[in-house]
Amino acid sequence: MGGKNSKEMISKSTTGATGSTGASSTAMLPSKRITGNYLVIWADGNINLANEDCQHTLTQLRDVVNQVNTCTTAEECIQSLQENSEEISFVISSGALGQHLVPDIHGMPKLDAIYIFCGNKQRHEAWAKNWAKIKGVHTTIKSICTALQMAVKQCNQDQTTVSIISTSESGSSTDLNQLEPSFMYTQIFKEILLDMEHDQKAVKDLVKFCQEQYHGNVTETRVIEEFENTYQPLNAIWWYTQARKVLKIALTTEPNHPDALHYLIHAYDVAQSNISKEAIDYVSTYQQLVNTLSYPQHLLSHICMRTGSLLLAKSSDERSIQVSLTLCLIKMMGRIVSNISSTELELVSAQFNTTDQVSLFLDCDADNRAYATKWLSYSRLQTGDWFGILSLINDLYIAYNQSLPPSTHHLLVEY
């Protein structure tokens, strides 16, 4: 875009200022992790980081994707894309620069979309329509941000992994009875995280991690500083609402960061009924992500009890117990087994030959299963599920008779 049009278009941005990147300082260090695994490159020969309107534009873009690089030449844009070839990228280019830039970058596999930011939409639509990755010609940064948000959301959905196992004997050499080591390591790791206690040091560690990830992003830095100064466990849900994006992106870039994951898991586990309904979607999403772990399946029960959804609460706890028993059976037998129902304790325990094996099985994931069982008893009573209550009593009787010697009768607490 020309000098005059460039200033006019940039000045239409409406949010606060931020920015620490420029044509000469934008190139990322090879070891620098891109927060959220997305990169936006804004290419325009008229970019001036000392200009307030330019800073406003950067702020709006960073509200969508944290990592925004700026370039003033086609060569700088190409170099930035090549240096970050593993990240999904989006390019926002001026019309004049775009005509020369697009042919050189269009074939890059990690380039998801190109947006033309110009002052004469009709003029640039004529050539832009010939390039499939150009997703629109825009005259305002607001419309670009809207399109960018939709593109990022679609990329998140596209990156959801699905494993497909061939049903034909010749189609796969994988032994389905062989337990994948990474599966068990993941389960053990998650259990350790769920049992961790967090104190003020954990808060400091989380703050330090987020500050490193959002260095230069004024908007998110303010949220992080406020979190550091005012966070208390009793207002964890409020902070989750304020910093949801920070924690979610932090986990995306470093899924093995224990403090970030721990806060995300427990963020809604606070009794504030006025916003409980808002938590349902987030808890459900987390359950889908870790559907092989019992405790997350129980989390929904807390919210449902507060909103009066007793049947859904009951289903949540039944699912939690089912997952717990299945996981423990996998641990004991060392191979993948089919899911079992929460009422098959007698059938499951019959698969073990010794009392010690039964005791180990009952002791596996005991605390989580005990917690879910307590809540399940309440929800079944509230919904009139008398047979369900009798089933729990039957499980208690089975545990009593099979957890010998007498020194192991403490296992009854689980049921």
N, C-alpha and C positions, 0 to 999 in steps of 0.2 A: 504494500500500500504506500502511497506517496506521503511526503512529510506532513502536509496539512491534513489529509484524510486519516493518517495514522493517529495524529493527536486527537482528532474528533472521535474516532472509534474508541480509542483507549479511554477517553474521558467519560465514556458512558458507564464505566464500571462504578459500582456504588458502595463497595465494602471497604474496611480499613486496610491500612498499608502494611506490607511485609516484603521481605525479599533480601536475599544475600547472594543471589546468583547473577552472573552476567556473561557476556560473550567470552570474556577472557578468564573468568573464574568458574565457569559452569562445568567444565569437564570434570567428571567424577573420578575420584581415585579408584583404581581397580579393586581395592579391598572394601570400598564403601558399599554397604548393603542398601538397596532401594526399599524404602518403607512401603509395604503394600504390594511389592513386586510389579509396580507400574511406573512408567516414566513418561512425562509430558515434555515435549520439546517445543518451545515457542520460537519460531524463526521469523525475523523481521529486520530489515536493514535499518529501521528507524528506532529500534529499542534503545532507550537511555535510562539506565537504572537510577540515575539521579532525579529523574522525572517522577513527580508524585503520581500522575495518572498511570504510569507504567507500573509503579509499585501496587496500585490498586488492582490492576489487572492480574498481577502475580498472586495477590492475596486470594482473589476469587478462584483462580485455577488451583491454588493449594488447598482450598476448601474441598476440592474434589479429589485431587491426587497430590500427595505431600511433596513428591519430588518433581520439581519443574526446572528444567534447564532452559536458558535463553541463548540464542545464536543470532548473529547479524549477517552471516553468509551461509550459502548452501554447503560449502566445504565444512564449516564448523558443525552444522546439523548432521551431515553424513558421518563425521568423525564421532560425534556423540552417540549416534545410533550403533556404530560399529563397536565402540567401547563398552556398550551395555547390550550386547547382542543376546544375552540370556533373558532379558526382561521384556515384557510386553510394553510396547511404546505407542504413543499417540503424538502426532505432529500437528501443530497449529502454525500455519504459514500465511504470510501476507500474499496477496494475489500476484504481485510482480515477482517476488522471489519464488513463489510456488510453481510458476510456469517452468522455471529452470530446474527446480529441486525435485519435483514429483517424479519425473522419468528416472532419476538416479536412485530413488529410495523405494519406489512402489513395489519392487520385487522382494524386499527384505522380509523374511518369514515372520519375525517378531513385531513388525509394524502392523498394528491392528487397524488404525484409521487415521485419516488426514482431514483436517478442517481448514478451510480457507477463510481468513479473517481480513475483510477488505471494505472499501468504501463504495464500490460499484458492483453490486451483486450480479446484475444482469450481464455485465461485461465478462466476469470470470466464470459464470455458470456455463458459458459457451464452450470453453475448453475443459472445464472440470468434469463435465459429464462423461468424458472419455476414459476416466480413471475410476476403477471400481472401489478403490480404498478411500476415495474422497467422499466423505459422508455428508457433506453440505458446504454451502458457501454462506457465510454469516457476516452480518454487519455490526453485531453487538457481542460482547464477551459473555453476556448473560445467556444467550441462546447456545453458545458454544459449551458453556458449563453444563447446561441441561442435557445436551447431546452427549457430552463426555460422561456424565453420571450414568446415563443409560448404557453406554458402551462398557463402562467398568462393571456394572451390574451383570451384564451379559457375559463378560469375561470370567467373572467369579463363578457363574453357573457352568460355563463351558469347562472350567478347570476342575470340576468335581469328578473325582476318579471313580471308575466302575470296573470291577474285575469280572471277566467273563471266562468261565471254564467250559471247555468243550464237552458235550455229552457223549461223543463218539469215542470208542476205545482207542482208535488210531489218531484222534485229533489232539491228544495230549499225553505226554509221558509223565505228568505230575501224579504222584501218589496222594490221593485225596485223604488217605488215612494218616498221612504224615503231617504232624503239626509244624507249621512254619515258625522257625525260631523268632523271627521279628515280631510275630503276633504275640507270643508270650512275653517278650521283652517290653512290648508296648503296654500290655496289661499290667505288668508289675510296676512299670514306671508310673502309670496313671494312678495306681493304688497308693504308691508312695506319695504322690502329689496331694491326693485327697486326704491323707493322714497328716500332712504337714501342718504345723502351727505357724502362724505369721505374726510378727511383732513389729515394733517401730523400725527395726533394721530392715525388715522386708519391705516396708513402705519406702525407705530411703533407696533400697536397691531398685525397686520398681521405678521410682522417680528418676534415678540416674539413667536407667535403661531407656526410658521414654525421652528424656532430654537428649540423649545421644541420637535417637532415631529421628527426632523432630527439630534438630538443630537448625536455626534460621527461620523456622515457621513460628511467627509471632503469635498467631491465634492459638495454636496448640500449646505453645510454651506457657502462655498465660493460664490455660486450663491445668497444665501440669503443676505450675507453681501454686495455684490455688488448692489443688489436691494435696500437695505436700504440706501446706500450712494449716488446712482446715479439716482434713479427713479424720473421721471417727467411725468405728464399726457401726454405730447406730444409724448413721446416714449413708450407709454403703449403697443403698438403692439409688438415692439421689445422685451420688457420685457416679454410679454406673450410667445413669441417664446423661449426665454431663460429659463423661469421658468414655462413653461406649466405643466411639470410633478409635480412640487412642489405644484401648486395650485390644480391640479386635484386630487392628492393623499390626499391633505389636506381636500378637500371636501368629499372624500370617507370615511375618518376616522371620520370626524366631519361635516356632511352635514348641520348642523344648525349654522355654523360659518359665521356670516354676512359679515365680511370684505373679506374673501376668495371668497365667492360666488359673492359679488359685483364686485370685480376685474375681475373675470372670465367672468361675463356677459358683462362688458364694455371694455374688453381688446382690441377687434378689432374695436371698434367704433371710429376710428381715420382715417382721410383721407390720406392714403398712398397707392396710387393705385398700386405701384409696387409689393406689397405683398397681395393685396386684395383677389386674387384668392385662396391663401392659407387659407383664413379664412372661405371659404364656408363650408367645411366639418365640421369644429368645430361649426359654427353657426347652421348648420342643426342638428348636434348631440344634441346640447342644446335644440333646438326646440322640438325634440322628447322627451326629458326628462321632459320638462314643457309645454306640448302641450295644457294645459288648461289655460294658461296665455297669454294675448294678446301681451304684449310688445316683448317677445322673438320671436314671429312669424313675427314681423316687422323688426327685426335686419337684416335679410337676404337682405332686400330691399336696405339697405345702400351699402352693398358689390356689389350687382347686378347692381346698378346704376353706380358704379365706373368701373365695368368691361363691361358695355354695354349690360347686359342681362336684357333688359327692360321688356320682357314678364314675366320673373321669378320674377322681382321686383314687378310687378303688382300683380301677384299671391300671393306673400308674404304679401302685404298690404291688399289684399282682405281677406286672411286667418286671419290676425290680427284683422280686424274689425269683422269678423264672430265670432271669439273666444270671443271678447270683448262683443258683444251683447248676445251671449249664456251665458257667465258667469254672466252678469248682470241680465239676465232673471232668472237664477238659484237663485241668491241672492234674487230677488224680490219675487219669487214664493215659495222658500223654498223647492224645490224638483228638482230632475234631469229631464232635458228636452232634447229633441233631438237638435242637432246642427242646427242653422238657417243660412241662407245665408246672405251676407252683403246687399242684396237688399230687405230685408223683414222688414224694419223698420216700415212701415205702418201696416203690419200684426201683428208684435210684440206689438207695442204700443196699438193696438186695444184690447189687452187682459186685459188692466187695466181699471178700472171703474172710477177713479177720475183723475183730473188734477194733483194733488199732486203726485200720483203714477207715472204718465207719466213723470213728472219733475224729480222725483228721479231716474227713469230708465235712462233718458237722461243724468243725471249728473253722473251716475255710470261709472267709468273708463274713464271719459271724456277726460283727458289729453292724455292718450295713444291712444284713438280712434281719437282724433283730429290730433295728429301727423301722424298716419297711413293714415288718410283721405287726409291730405295735400300731402303726398308722392304719394298716389294712384291717386290723380288728375293729378299730373305731369306725372306719368307713362302712364296713359290712354291718355293724350294729345300726348305724344311722340309716342304711338303705334297706334294712329288714332282711339281709341275706343270712338267714339262720343256718342254712346248710354250709355256707362258707365258714361260719364260726365253728361249726362242728368239725369241719375239715382241718382247721388250725389246731383244734384240740386233739384230733387224731394224730397230727404231725408231732405234737408235744408228747403224746403217748409213745409214738415210735422212737423219738429221740431218747426218751426215758429208758426204754427197754434195750436200745442198741448202743448206748453210750457208756457201757461198762468198761472197766471196773468203776466202782462207786466214786472214785476220785475224779471222774470226768463228768459227773452229773451237772456240773456248772454249765455244760453245753445247752441245757434246757433253756437257759436265758434267751437263746437265739430264737426260740419259738414262743 
